[in-house]
Amino acid sequence: MLTDSERFAFETRRHHAFASTGNAYDASQCDEAIKTGDTLIVLAEEVVAIAMTWPFAVTATCGKLHSLSAPRPGENLAALALSLHVRAADFRHAADLARRLGFPIDPQLIPLLDMPAE
């Protein structure tokens, strides 16, 4: 018989869709339903982002959201995620979703995500 942890061995992800990156930014600042690490999606601008105090895009386009600065030499995804108070899994999930939607990933994240460049 399966235990509860085996039966429910999945991770819940929260996605929030917006009409614009400006709306996404504003909502991430005041909507208590949006938590750090949640995924923000703006189809019209081809942006996928991660919610936090300063929400940032994982896509090449960031719109009104923040873009990441270049990783420091030797910095890996875990260190970058820790510095932003999110999880590496949040990055991987957002980048995977962006790829599936056909949105270009921020080129400086590709080596950290171990994803092939397109």
Biopython code that builds the backbone (N, CA, C, O; Angstrom):
import numpy as np
from Bio.PDB.StructureBuilder import StructureBuilder

atoms = [
    (1, "MET", "N", (0.846, -1.180, 0.000)),
    (1, "MET", "CA", (0.000, 0.000, 0.000)),
    (1, "MET", "C", (0.892, 1.244, 0.000)),
    (1, "MET", "O", (1.917, 1.285, 0.680)),
    (2, "LEU", "N", (0.494, 2.241, -0.759)),
    (2, "LEU", "CA", (1.278, 3.472, -0.856)),
    (2, "LEU", "C", (1.046, 4.365, 0.357)),
    (2, "LEU", "O", (-0.063, 4.452, 0.883)),
    (3, "THR", "N", (2.117, 5.025, 0.786)),
    (3, "THR", "CA", (1.979, 6.012, 1.858)),
    (3, "THR", "C", (1.465, 7.313, 1.246)),
    (3, "THR", "O", (1.464, 7.474, 0.026)),
    (4, "ASP", "N", (1.032, 8.229, 2.088)),
    (4, "ASP", "CA", (0.566, 9.530, 1.586)),
    (4, "ASP", "C", (1.643, 10.242, 0.794)),
    (4, "ASP", "O", (1.355, 10.844, -0.240)),
    (5, "SER", "N", (2.900, 10.183, 1.271)),
    (5, "SER", "CA", (3.971, 10.881, 0.559)),
    (5, "SER", "C", (4.232, 10.237, -0.803)),
    (5, "SER", "O", (4.677, 10.917, -1.727)),
    (6, "GLU", "N", (3.965, 8.948, -0.938)),
    (6, "GLU", "CA", (4.122, 8.299, -2.243)),
    (6, "GLU", "C", (2.931, 8.576, -3.154)),
    (6, "GLU", "O", (3.099, 8.761, -4.359)),
    (7, "ARG", "N", (1.747, 8.606, -2.589)),
    (7, "ARG", "CA", (0.543, 8.872, -3.378)),
    (7, "ARG", "C", (0.503, 10.308, -3.867)),
    (7, "ARG", "O", (-0.016, 10.589, -4.947)),
    (8, "PHE", "N", (1.045, 11.205, -3.083)),
    (8, "PHE", "CA", (0.998, 12.621, -3.424)),
    (8, "PHE", "C", (2.398, 13.162, -3.681)),
    (8, "PHE", "O", (2.758, 14.234, -3.195)),
    (9, "ALA", "N", (3.170, 12.425, -4.435)),
    (9, "ALA", "CA", (4.554, 12.798, -4.711)),
    (9, "ALA", "C", (4.601, 13.749, -5.904)),
    (9, "ALA", "O", (5.072, 13.388, -6.982)),
    (10, "PHE", "N", (4.113, 14.952, -5.698)),
    (10, "PHE", "CA", (4.161, 15.979, -6.720)),
    (10, "PHE", "C", (4.357, 17.323, -6.039)),
    (10, "PHE", "O", (4.182, 17.454, -4.828)),
    (11, "GLU", "N", (4.708, 18.278, -6.807)),
    (11, "GLU", "CA", (4.934, 19.615, -6.265)),
    (11, "GLU", "C", (3.909, 20.571, -6.865)),
    (11, "GLU", "O", (3.775, 20.672, -8.084)),
    (12, "THR", "N", (3.206, 21.254, -6.011)),
    (12, "THR", "CA", (2.212, 22.218, -6.473)),
    (12, "THR", "C", (2.917, 23.485, -6.931)),
    (12, "THR", "O", (3.816, 23.984, -6.252)),
    (13, "ARG", "N", (2.514, 23.997, -8.068)),
    (13, "ARG", "CA", (3.069, 25.247, -8.610)),
    (13, "ARG", "C", (1.935, 26.229, -8.816)),
    (13, "ARG", "O", (0.866, 25.870, -9.307)),
    (14, "ARG", "N", (2.178, 27.468, -8.437)),
    (14, "ARG", "CA", (1.175, 28.510, -8.646)),
    (14, "ARG", "C", (1.603, 29.381, -9.812)),
    (14, "ARG", "O", (2.724, 29.889, -9.853)),
    (15, "HIS", "N", (0.688, 29.547, -10.761)),
    (15, "HIS", "CA", (0.912, 30.388, -11.934)),
    (15, "HIS", "C", (-0.087, 31.536, -11.906)),
    (15, "HIS", "O", (-1.258, 31.357, -11.568)),
    (16, "HIS", "N", (0.393, 32.697, -12.262)),
    (16, "HIS", "CA", (-0.465, 33.884, -12.312)),
    (16, "HIS", "C", (-0.290, 34.500, -13.694)),
    (16, "HIS", "O", (0.828, 34.828, -14.093)),
    (17, "ALA", "N", (-1.383, 34.656, -14.419)),
    (17, "ALA", "CA", (-1.325, 35.207, -15.774)),
    (17, "ALA", "C", (-1.826, 36.645, -15.765)),
    (17, "ALA", "O", (-2.779, 36.987, -15.065)),
    (18, "PHE", "N", (-1.159, 37.480, -16.562)),
    (18, "PHE", "CA", (-1.481, 38.906, -16.607)),
    (18, "PHE", "C", (-1.527, 39.411, -18.042)),
    (18, "PHE", "O", (-0.954, 38.804, -18.947)),
    (19, "ALA", "N", (-2.215, 40.527, -18.235)),
    (19, "ALA", "CA", (-2.319, 41.150, -19.553)),
    (19, "ALA", "C", (-1.045, 41.893, -19.924)),
    (19, "ALA", "O", (-0.741, 42.043, -21.107)),
    (20, "SER", "N", (-0.289, 42.364, -18.921)),
    (20, "SER", "CA", (0.944, 43.100, -19.192)),
    (20, "SER", "C", (1.933, 42.873, -18.059)),
    (20, "SER", "O", (1.558, 42.461, -16.962)),
    (21, "THR", "N", (3.199, 43.147, -18.342)),
    (21, "THR", "CA", (4.218, 43.016, -17.301)),
    (21, "THR", "C", (4.028, 44.085, -16.227)),
    (21, "THR", "O", (4.382, 43.868, -15.069)),
    (22, "GLY", "N", (3.475, 45.225, -16.601)),
    (22, "GLY", "CA", (3.164, 46.256, -15.610)),
    (22, "GLY", "C", (2.135, 45.748, -14.612)),
    (22, "GLY", "O", (2.273, 45.960, -13.407)),
    (23, "ASN", "N", (1.100, 45.076, -15.116)),
    (23, "ASN", "CA", (0.094, 44.482, -14.230)),
    (23, "ASN", "C", (0.721, 43.418, -13.339)),
    (23, "ASN", "O", (0.411, 43.336, -12.151)),
    (24, "ALA", "N", (1.600, 42.607, -13.911)),
    (24, "ALA", "CA", (2.265, 41.553, -13.145)),
    (24, "ALA", "C", (3.101, 42.148, -12.017)),
    (24, "ALA", "O", (3.081, 41.657, -10.888)),
    (25, "TYR", "N", (3.835, 43.212, -12.337)),
    (25, "TYR", "CA", (4.672, 43.853, -11.321)),
    (25, "TYR", "C", (3.808, 44.394, -10.186)),
    (25, "TYR", "O", (4.073, 44.138, -9.011)),
    (26, "ASP", "N", (2.769, 45.146, -10.555)),
    (26, "ASP", "CA", (1.897, 45.741, -9.537)),
    (26, "ASP", "C", (1.252, 44.668, -8.658)),
    (26, "ASP", "O", (1.223, 44.796, -7.434)),
    (27, "ALA", "N", (0.740, 43.621, -9.284)),
    (27, "ALA", "CA", (0.080, 42.560, -8.528)),
    (27, "ALA", "C", (1.053, 41.857, -7.590)),
    (27, "ALA", "O", (0.690, 41.508, -6.466)),
    (28, "SER", "N", (2.284, 41.647, -8.040)),
    (28, "SER", "CA", (3.252, 40.951, -7.187)),
    (28, "SER", "C", (3.608, 41.779, -5.956)),
    (28, "SER", "O", (4.114, 41.244, -4.970)),
    (29, "GLN", "N", (3.348, 43.069, -6.013)),
    (29, "GLN", "CA", (3.651, 43.939, -4.879)),
    (29, "GLN", "C", (2.516, 44.003, -3.859)),
    (29, "GLN", "O", (2.755, 44.273, -2.682)),
    (30, "CYS", "N", (1.273, 43.755, -4.306)),
    (30, "CYS", "CA", (0.166, 43.980, -3.374)),
    (30, "CYS", "C", (-0.826, 42.828, -3.250)),
    (30, "CYS", "O", (-1.665, 42.852, -2.349)),
    (31, "ASP", "N", (-0.765, 41.837, -4.106)),
    (31, "ASP", "CA", (-1.704, 40.718, -4.035)),
    (31, "ASP", "C", (-1.115, 39.631, -3.137)),
    (31, "ASP", "O", (-0.120, 38.997, -3.489)),
    (32, "GLU", "N", (-1.731, 39.424, -1.988)),
    (32, "GLU", "CA", (-1.202, 38.463, -1.020)),
    (32, "GLU", "C", (-1.276, 37.023, -1.505)),
    (32, "GLU", "O", (-0.643, 36.143, -0.922)),
    (33, "ALA", "N", (-2.040, 36.768, -2.563)),
    (33, "ALA", "CA", (-2.120, 35.417, -3.123)),
    (33, "ALA", "C", (-0.855, 35.056, -3.897)),
    (33, "ALA", "O", (-0.588, 33.876, -4.124)),
    (34, "ILE", "N", (-0.075, 36.055, -4.304)),
    (34, "ILE", "CA", (1.162, 35.812, -5.046)),
    (34, "ILE", "C", (2.308, 35.703, -4.053)),
    (34, "ILE", "O", (2.611, 36.644, -3.319)),
    (35, "LYS", "N", (2.929, 34.550, -4.047)),
    (35, "LYS", "CA", (4.017, 34.263, -3.104)),
    (35, "LYS", "C", (5.365, 34.249, -3.818)),
    (35, "LYS", "O", (5.440, 34.022, -5.025)),
    (36, "THR", "N", (6.411, 34.490, -3.065)),
    (36, "THR", "CA", (7.766, 34.406, -3.602)),
    (36, "THR", "C", (7.968, 33.027, -4.224)),
    (36, "THR", "O", (7.676, 32.001, -3.609)),
    (37, "GLY", "N", (8.475, 33.027, -5.456)),
    (37, "GLY", "CA", (8.726, 31.781, -6.165)),
    (37, "GLY", "C", (7.616, 31.387, -7.125)),
    (37, "GLY", "O", (7.813, 30.506, -7.962)),
    (38, "ASP", "N", (6.448, 32.023, -7.022)),
    (38, "ASP", "CA", (5.363, 31.738, -7.967)),
    (38, "ASP", "C", (5.777, 32.166, -9.370)),
    (38, "ASP", "O", (6.659, 33.007, -9.544)),
    (39, "THR", "N", (5.131, 31.577, -10.357)),
    (39, "THR", "CA", (5.438, 31.876, -11.753)),
    (39, "THR", "C", (4.459, 32.907, -12.288)),
    (39, "THR", "O", (3.245, 32.773, -12.129)),
    (40, "LEU", "N", (5.001, 33.932, -12.922)),
    (40, "LEU", "CA", (4.198, 34.987, -13.547)),
    (40, "LEU", "C", (4.274, 34.805, -15.055)),
    (40, "LEU", "O", (5.357, 34.598, -15.603)),
    (41, "ILE", "N", (3.137, 34.879, -15.724)),
    (41, "ILE", "CA", (3.085, 34.661, -17.168)),
    (41, "ILE", "C", (2.389, 35.840, -17.837)),
    (41, "ILE", "O", (1.298, 36.246, -17.436)),
    (42, "VAL", "N", (3.038, 36.380, -18.859)),
    (42, "VAL", "CA", (2.448, 37.455, -19.657)),
    (42, "VAL", "C", (2.570, 37.029, -21.122)),
    (42, "VAL", "O", (3.576, 37.300, -21.779)),
    (43, "LEU", "N", (1.537, 36.362, -21.617)),
    (43, "LEU", "CA", (1.576, 35.828, -22.976)),
    (43, "LEU", "C", (1.770, 36.915, -24.022)),
    (43, "LEU", "O", (2.532, 36.735, -24.972)),
    (44, "ALA", "N", (1.088, 38.039, -23.855)),
    (44, "ALA", "CA", (1.131, 39.107, -24.856)),
    (44, "ALA", "C", (2.527, 39.678, -25.053)),
    (44, "ALA", "O", (2.838, 40.189, -26.129)),
    (45, "GLU", "N", (3.381, 39.597, -24.019)),
    (45, "GLU", "CA", (4.732, 40.140, -24.114)),
    (45, "GLU", "C", (5.796, 39.047, -24.163)),
    (45, "GLU", "O", (6.992, 39.340, -24.169)),
    (46, "GLU", "N", (5.361, 37.784, -24.200)),
    (46, "GLU", "CA", (6.274, 36.639, -24.218)),
    (46, "GLU", "C", (7.238, 36.658, -23.036)),
    (46, "GLU", "O", (8.450, 36.518, -23.194)),
    (47, "VAL", "N", (6.661, 36.835, -21.844)),
    (47, "VAL", "CA", (7.461, 36.910, -20.621)),
    (47, "VAL", "C", (6.987, 35.851, -19.632)),
    (47, "VAL", "O", (5.791, 35.681, -19.401)),
    (48, "VAL", "N", (7.948, 35.153, -19.062)),
    (48, "VAL", "CA", (7.719, 34.285, -17.913)),
    (48, "VAL", "C", (8.683, 34.771, -16.842)),
    (48, "VAL", "O", (9.860, 35.009, -17.112)),
    (49, "ALA", "N", (8.173, 34.915, -15.627)),
    (49, "ALA", "CA", (8.972, 35.509, -14.561)),
    (49, "ALA", "C", (8.749, 34.772, -13.244)),
    (49, "ALA", "O", (7.881, 33.907, -13.127)),
    (50, "ILE", "N", (9.549, 35.140, -12.277)),
    (50, "ILE", "CA", (9.448, 34.588, -10.928)),
    (50, "ILE", "C", (9.076, 35.727, -9.982)),
    (50, "ILE", "O", (9.698, 36.790, -9.982)),
    (51, "ALA", "N", (8.050, 35.476, -9.180)),
    (51, "ALA", "CA", (7.568, 36.481, -8.239)),
    (51, "ALA", "C", (8.477, 36.570, -7.018)),
    (51, "ALA", "O", (8.949, 35.565, -6.488)),
    (52, "MET", "N", (8.698, 37.786, -6.603)),
    (52, "MET", "CA", (9.416, 38.098, -5.367)),
    (52, "MET", "C", (9.256, 39.599, -5.156)),
    (52, "MET", "O", (8.452, 40.229, -5.843)),
    (53, "THR", "N", (9.987, 40.174, -4.238)),
    (53, "THR", "CA", (9.902, 41.613, -4.007)),
    (53, "THR", "C", (10.178, 42.395, -5.279)),
    (53, "THR", "O", (9.495, 43.380, -5.564)),
    (54, "TRP", "N", (11.166, 41.968, -6.040)),
    (54, "TRP", "CA", (11.486, 42.564, -7.341)),
    (54, "TRP", "C", (11.339, 41.459, -8.380)),
    (54, "TRP", "O", (12.324, 40.809, -8.731)),
    (55, "PRO", "N", (10.122, 41.238, -8.877)),
    (55, "PRO", "CA", (9.910, 40.122, -9.797)),
    (55, "PRO", "C", (10.799, 40.238, -11.025)),
    (55, "PRO", "O", (10.962, 41.317, -11.596)),
    (56, "PHE", "N", (11.370, 39.104, -11.421)),
    (56, "PHE", "CA", (12.332, 39.118, -12.519)),
    (56, "PHE", "C", (11.975, 38.073, -13.565)),
    (56, "PHE", "O", (11.443, 37.007, -13.256)),
    (57, "ALA", "N", (12.283, 38.410, -14.810)),
    (57, "ALA", "CA", (11.994, 37.527, -15.940)),
    (57, "ALA", "C", (13.103, 36.506, -16.128)),
    (57, "ALA", "O", (14.275, 36.778, -15.871)),
    (58, "VAL", "N", (12.703, 35.323, -16.584)),
    (58, "VAL", "CA", (13.680, 34.318, -17.009)),
    (58, "VAL", "C", (13.752, 34.305, -18.532)),
    (58, "VAL", "O", (14.574, 33.599, -19.117)),
    (59, "THR", "N", (12.898, 35.079, -19.159)),
    (59, "THR", "CA", (12.878, 35.182, -20.616)),
    (59, "THR", "C", (13.777, 36.325, -21.067)),
    (59, "THR", "O", (14.155, 37.190, -20.277)),
    (60, "ALA", "N", (14.109, 36.312, -22.351)),
    (60, "ALA", "CA", (14.964, 37.363, -22.913)),
    (60, "ALA", "C", (14.285, 38.725, -22.815)),
    (60, "ALA", "O", (14.954, 39.745, -22.650)),
    (61, "THR", "N", (12.972, 38.741, -22.915)),
    (61, "THR", "CA", (12.199, 39.975, -22.767)),
    (61, "THR", "C", (11.717, 40.065, -21.332)),
    (61, "THR", "O", (11.245, 39.078, -20.767)),
    (62, "CYS", "N", (11.837, 41.263, -20.734)),
    (62, "CYS", "CA", (11.379, 41.401, -19.351)),
    (62, "CYS", "C", (10.263, 42.432, -19.195)),
    (62, "CYS", "O", (9.579, 42.449, -18.172)),
    (63, "GLY", "N", (10.074, 43.279, -20.184)),
    (63, "GLY", "CA", (9.021, 44.291, -20.079)),
    (63, "GLY", "C", (9.244, 45.182, -18.874)),
    (63, "GLY", "O", (10.338, 45.716, -18.687)),
    (64, "LYS", "N", (8.220, 45.347, -18.059)),
    (64, "LYS", "CA", (8.286, 46.202, -16.866)),
    (64, "LYS", "C", (8.834, 45.471, -15.643)),
    (64, "LYS", "O", (8.948, 46.055, -14.566)),
    (65, "LEU", "N", (9.171, 44.190, -15.814)),
    (65, "LEU", "CA", (9.750, 43.418, -14.714)),
    (65, "LEU", "C", (11.265, 43.594, -14.730)),
    (65, "LEU", "O", (11.815, 44.185, -15.659)),
    (66, "HIS", "N", (11.913, 43.098, -13.738)),
    (66, "HIS", "CA", (13.371, 43.203, -13.670)),
    (66, "HIS", "C", (14.021, 42.120, -14.520)),
    (66, "HIS", "O", (13.447, 41.056, -14.750)),
    (67, "SER", "N", (15.222, 42.416, -14.977)),
    (67, "SER", "CA", (16.045, 41.395, -15.616)),
    (67, "SER", "C", (17.221, 41.137, -14.688)),
    (67, "SER", "O", (17.599, 41.991, -13.887)),
    (68, "LEU", "N", (17.782, 39.965, -14.808)),
    (68, "LEU", "CA", (18.901, 39.613, -13.940)),
    (68, "LEU", "C", (20.194, 40.194, -14.478)),
    (68, "LEU", "O", (20.383, 40.311, -15.689)),
    (69, "SER", "N", (21.072, 40.554, -13.572)),
    (69, "SER", "CA", (22.405, 40.971, -13.998)),
    (69, "SER", "C", (23.201, 39.710, -14.330)),
    (69, "SER", "O", (22.804, 38.603, -13.966)),
    (70, "ALA", "N", (24.297, 39.881, -15.006)),
    (70, "ALA", "CA", (25.122, 38.737, -15.400)),
    (70, "ALA", "C", (25.591, 37.978, -14.161)),
    (70, "ALA", "O", (25.989, 38.592, -13.171)),
    (71, "PRO", "N", (25.546, 36.656, -14.213)),
    (71, "PRO", "CA", (26.039, 35.872, -13.080)),
    (71, "PRO", "C", (27.521, 36.150, -12.827)),
    (71, "PRO", "O", (28.281, 36.407, -13.761)),
    (72, "ARG", "N", (27.917, 36.096, -11.577)),
    (72, "ARG", "CA", (29.326, 36.272, -11.230)),
    (72, "ARG", "C", (30.116, 35.062, -11.709)),
    (72, "ARG", "O", (29.560, 33.969, -11.820)),
    (73, "PRO", "N", (31.395, 35.238, -11.991)),
    (73, "PRO", "CA", (32.206, 34.088, -12.418)),
    (73, "PRO", "C", (32.106, 32.961, -11.392)),
    (73, "PRO", "O", (32.274, 33.176, -10.191)),
    (74, "GLY", "N", (31.831, 31.768, -11.885)),
    (74, "GLY", "CA", (31.738, 30.607, -11.014)),
    (74, "GLY", "C", (30.407, 30.442, -10.309)),
    (74, "GLY", "O", (30.193, 29.444, -9.622)),
    (75, "GLU", "N", (29.507, 31.405, -10.468)),
    (75, "GLU", "CA", (28.209, 31.315, -9.794)),
    (75, "GLU", "C", (27.357, 30.229, -10.451)),
    (75, "GLU", "O", (27.303, 30.124, -11.676)),
    (76, "ASN", "N", (26.699, 29.432, -9.627)),
    (76, "ASN", "CA", (25.821, 28.396, -10.165)),
    (76, "ASN", "C", (24.369, 28.757, -9.867)),
    (76, "ASN", "O", (24.092, 29.751, -9.195)),
    (77, "LEU", "N", (23.453, 27.947, -10.370)),
    (77, "LEU", "CA", (22.034, 28.242, -10.219)),
    (77, "LEU", "C", (21.610, 28.256, -8.752)),
    (77, "LEU", "O", (20.816, 29.105, -8.346)),
    (78, "ALA", "N", (22.124, 27.338, -7.968)),
    (78, "ALA", "CA", (21.762, 27.280, -6.544)),
    (78, "ALA", "C", (22.172, 28.555, -5.821)),
    (78, "ALA", "O", (21.404, 29.086, -5.019)),
    (79, "ALA", "N", (23.366, 29.046, -6.094)),
    (79, "ALA", "CA", (23.840, 30.280, -5.445)),
    (79, "ALA", "C", (23.019, 31.486, -5.889)),
    (79, "ALA", "O", (22.677, 32.343, -5.075)),
    (80, "LEU", "N", (22.704, 31.551, -7.180)),
    (80, "LEU", "CA", (21.891, 32.649, -7.690)),
    (80, "LEU", "C", (20.509, 32.621, -7.052)),
    (80, "LEU", "O", (20.010, 33.653, -6.602)),
    (81, "ALA", "N", (19.893, 31.455, -7.010)),
    (81, "ALA", "CA", (18.567, 31.332, -6.405)),
    (81, "ALA", "C", (18.601, 31.726, -4.933)),
    (81, "ALA", "O", (17.720, 32.446, -4.462)),
    (82, "LEU", "N", (19.600, 31.265, -4.213)),
    (82, "LEU", "CA", (19.730, 31.605, -2.795)),
    (82, "LEU", "C", (19.844, 33.116, -2.601)),
    (82, "LEU", "O", (19.241, 33.674, -1.684)),
    (83, "SER", "N", (20.614, 33.773, -3.459)),
    (83, "SER", "CA", (20.792, 35.228, -3.330)),
    (83, "SER", "C", (19.492, 35.993, -3.585)),
    (83, "SER", "O", (19.328, 37.122, -3.123)),
    (84, "LEU", "N", (18.572, 35.372, -4.324)),
    (84, "LEU", "CA", (17.292, 36.011, -4.642)),
    (84, "LEU", "C", (16.145, 35.493, -3.769)),
    (84, "LEU", "O", (14.995, 35.896, -3.947)),
    (85, "HIS", "N", (16.456, 34.611, -2.836)),
    (85, "HIS", "CA", (15.479, 34.046, -1.900)),
    (85, "HIS", "C", (14.386, 33.247, -2.602)),
    (85, "HIS", "O", (13.236, 33.231, -2.165)),
    (86, "VAL", "N", (14.762, 32.583, -3.700)),
    (86, "VAL", "CA", (13.879, 31.649, -4.386)),
    (86, "VAL", "C", (14.621, 30.326, -4.486)),
    (86, "VAL", "O", (15.736, 30.198, -3.981)),
    (87, "ARG", "N", (14.014, 29.353, -5.127)),
    (87, "ARG", "CA", (14.658, 28.039, -5.252)),
    (87, "ARG", "C", (15.136, 27.829, -6.687)),
    (87, "ARG", "O", (14.588, 28.395, -7.632)),
    (88, "ALA", "N", (16.154, 27.015, -6.822)),
    (88, "ALA", "CA", (16.632, 26.669, -8.161)),
    (88, "ALA", "C", (15.502, 26.021, -8.956)),
    (88, "ALA", "O", (15.411, 26.212, -10.169)),
    (89, "ALA", "N", (14.641, 25.258, -8.285)),
    (89, "ALA", "CA", (13.503, 24.622, -8.952)),
    (89, "ALA", "C", (12.555, 25.663, -9.540)),
    (89, "ALA", "O", (11.919, 25.407, -10.562)),
    (90, "ASP", "N", (12.451, 26.841, -8.904)),
    (90, "ASP", "CA", (11.607, 27.914, -9.442)),
    (90, "ASP", "C", (12.159, 28.388, -10.784)),
    (90, "ASP", "O", (11.402, 28.628, -11.724)),
    (91, "PHE", "N", (13.479, 28.520, -10.864)),
    (91, "PHE", "CA", (14.123, 28.905, -12.120)),
    (91, "PHE", "C", (13.868, 27.849, -13.196)),
    (91, "PHE", "O", (13.460, 28.166, -14.313)),
    (92, "ARG", "N", (14.117, 26.589, -12.838)),
    (92, "ARG", "CA", (13.975, 25.514, -13.821)),
    (92, "ARG", "C", (12.541, 25.420, -14.334)),
    (92, "ARG", "O", (12.308, 25.242, -15.529)),
    (93, "HIS", "N", (11.592, 25.543, -13.420)),
    (93, "HIS", "CA", (10.188, 25.460, -13.821)),
    (93, "HIS", "C", (9.803, 26.614, -14.753)),
    (93, "HIS", "O", (9.195, 26.393, -15.800)),
    (94, "ALA", "N", (10.155, 27.826, -14.373)),
    (94, "ALA", "CA", (9.812, 28.995, -15.185)),
    (94, "ALA", "C", (10.474, 28.921, -16.555)),
    (94, "ALA", "O", (9.847, 29.236, -17.566)),
    (95, "ALA", "N", (11.726, 28.510, -16.591)),
    (95, "ALA", "CA", (12.443, 28.398, -17.868)),
    (95, "ALA", "C", (11.836, 27.298, -18.738)),
    (95, "ALA", "O", (11.707, 27.465, -19.950)),
    (96, "ASP", "N", (11.469, 26.186, -18.126)),
    (96, "ASP", "CA", (10.854, 25.095, -18.881)),
    (96, "ASP", "C", (9.514, 25.552, -19.463)),
    (96, "ASP", "O", (9.213, 25.269, -20.623)),
    (97, "LEU", "N", (8.727, 26.242, -18.681)),
    (97, "LEU", "CA", (7.446, 26.755, -19.167)),
    (97, "LEU", "C", (7.660, 27.736, -20.322)),
    (97, "LEU", "O", (6.965, 27.673, -21.336)),
    (98, "ALA", "N", (8.617, 28.633, -20.160)),
    (98, "ALA", "CA", (8.910, 29.597, -21.227)),
    (98, "ALA", "C", (9.311, 28.880, -22.511)),
    (98, "ALA", "O", (8.848, 29.229, -23.596)),
    (99, "ARG", "N", (10.162, 27.889, -22.382)),
    (99, "ARG", "CA", (10.585, 27.111, -23.558)),
    (99, "ARG", "C", (9.401, 26.451, -24.240)),
    (99, "ARG", "O", (9.280, 26.490, -25.465)),
    (100, "ARG", "N", (8.528, 25.845, -23.448)),
    (100, "ARG", "CA", (7.358, 25.163, -24.004)),
    (100, "ARG", "C", (6.421, 26.142, -24.707)),
    (100, "ARG", "O", (5.739, 25.780, -25.666)),
    (101, "LEU", "N", (6.393, 27.379, -24.225)),
    (101, "LEU", "CA", (5.575, 28.409, -24.866)),
    (101, "LEU", "C", (6.269, 29.021, -26.085)),
    (101, "LEU", "O", (5.662, 29.784, -26.836)),
    (102, "GLY", "N", (7.531, 28.681, -26.269)),
    (102, "GLY", "CA", (8.279, 29.209, -27.408)),
    (102, "GLY", "C", (8.892, 30.571, -27.164)),
    (102, "GLY", "O", (9.253, 31.265, -28.114)),
    (103, "PHE", "N", (9.017, 30.970, -25.894)),
    (103, "PHE", "CA", (9.602, 32.261, -25.551)),
    (103, "PHE", "C", (11.110, 32.095, -25.354)),
    (103, "PHE", "O", (11.538, 31.152, -24.688)),
    (104, "PRO", "N", (11.918, 32.985, -25.916)),
    (104, "PRO", "CA", (13.369, 32.886, -25.727)),
    (104, "PRO", "C", (13.771, 33.095, -24.256)),
    (104, "PRO", "O", (13.270, 33.991, -23.578)),
    (105, "ILE", "N", (14.675, 32.252, -23.798)),
    (105, "ILE", "CA", (15.200, 32.336, -22.426)),
    (105, "ILE", "C", (16.291, 33.398, -22.378)),
    (105, "ILE", "O", (17.019, 33.597, -23.350)),
    (106, "ASP", "N", (16.397, 34.074, -21.248)),
    (106, "ASP", "CA", (17.484, 35.030, -21.023)),
    (106, "ASP", "C", (18.802, 34.296, -21.291)),
    (106, "ASP", "O", (19.105, 33.319, -20.607)),
    (107, "PRO", "N", (19.590, 34.747, -22.272)),
    (107, "PRO", "CA", (20.807, 34.017, -22.661)),
    (107, "PRO", "C", (21.798, 33.781, -21.528)),
    (107, "PRO", "O", (22.504, 32.773, -21.532)),
    (108, "GLN", "N", (21.863, 34.687, -20.564)),
    (108, "GLN", "CA", (22.820, 34.486, -19.481)),
    (108, "GLN", "C", (22.371, 33.411, -18.488)),
    (108, "GLN", "O", (23.173, 32.949, -17.676)),
    (109, "LEU", "N", (21.102, 33.012, -18.543)),
    (109, "LEU", "CA", (20.630, 31.937, -17.676)),
    (109, "LEU", "C", (20.855, 30.553, -18.272)),
    (109, "LEU", "O", (20.939, 29.565, -17.542)),
    (110, "ILE", "N", (20.953, 30.479, -19.577)),
    (110, "ILE", "CA", (21.045, 29.179, -20.253)),
    (110, "ILE", "C", (22.177, 28.317, -19.698)),
    (110, "ILE", "O", (21.940, 27.142, -19.419)),
    (111, "PRO", "N", (23.416, 28.842, -19.521)),
    (111, "PRO", "CA", (24.472, 27.975, -18.967)),
    (111, "PRO", "C", (24.173, 27.520, -17.542)),
    (111, "PRO", "O", (24.542, 26.409, -17.161)),
    (112, "LEU", "N", (23.514, 28.356, -16.756)),
    (112, "LEU", "CA", (23.202, 27.980, -15.379)),
    (112, "LEU", "C", (22.115, 26.923, -15.306)),
    (112, "LEU", "O", (22.078, 26.118, -14.375)),
    (113, "LEU", "N", (21.231, 26.929, -16.296)),
    (113, "LEU", "CA", (20.119, 25.980, -16.325)),
    (113, "LEU", "C", (20.484, 24.663, -17.001)),
    (113, "LEU", "O", (19.676, 23.735, -17.028)),
    (114, "ASP", "N", (21.689, 24.578, -17.544)),
    (114, "ASP", "CA", (22.120, 23.407, -18.299)),
    (114, "ASP", "C", (21.149, 23.105, -19.434)),
    (114, "ASP", "O", (20.811, 21.950, -19.694)),
    (115, "MET", "N", (20.711, 24.166, -20.100)),
    (115, "MET", "CA", (19.807, 24.017, -21.239)),
    (115, "MET", "C", (20.589, 24.293, -22.507)),
    (115, "MET", "O", (21.493, 25.129, -22.508)),
    (116, "PRO", "N", (20.256, 23.607, -23.580)),
    (116, "PRO", "CA", (20.925, 23.920, -24.848)),
    (116, "PRO", "C", (20.465, 25.268, -25.362)),
    (116, "PRO", "O", (19.292, 25.615, -25.223)),
    (117, "ALA", "N", (21.350, 26.020, -25.943)),
    (117, "ALA", "CA", (20.988, 27.306, -26.553)),
    (117, "ALA", "C", (20.165, 27.023, -27.799)),
    (117, "ALA", "O", (20.384, 26.028, -28.490)),
    (118, "GLU", "N", (19.229, 27.896, -28.074)),
    (118, "GLU", "CA", (18.409, 27.719, -29.280)),
    (118, "GLU", "C", (18.773, 28.737, -30.302)),
    (118, "GLU", "O", (18.195, 28.755, -31.389)),
]
sb = StructureBuilder()
sb.init_structure("model")
sb.init_model(0)
sb.init_chain("A")
sb.init_seg("    ")
for serial, (resi, resn, name, xyz) in enumerate(atoms, 1):
    if name == "N":
        sb.init_residue(resn, " ", resi, " ")
    sb.init_atom(name, np.array(xyz, "f"), 0.0, 1.0, " ", f" {name:<3s}", serial, name[0])
structure = sb.get_structure()
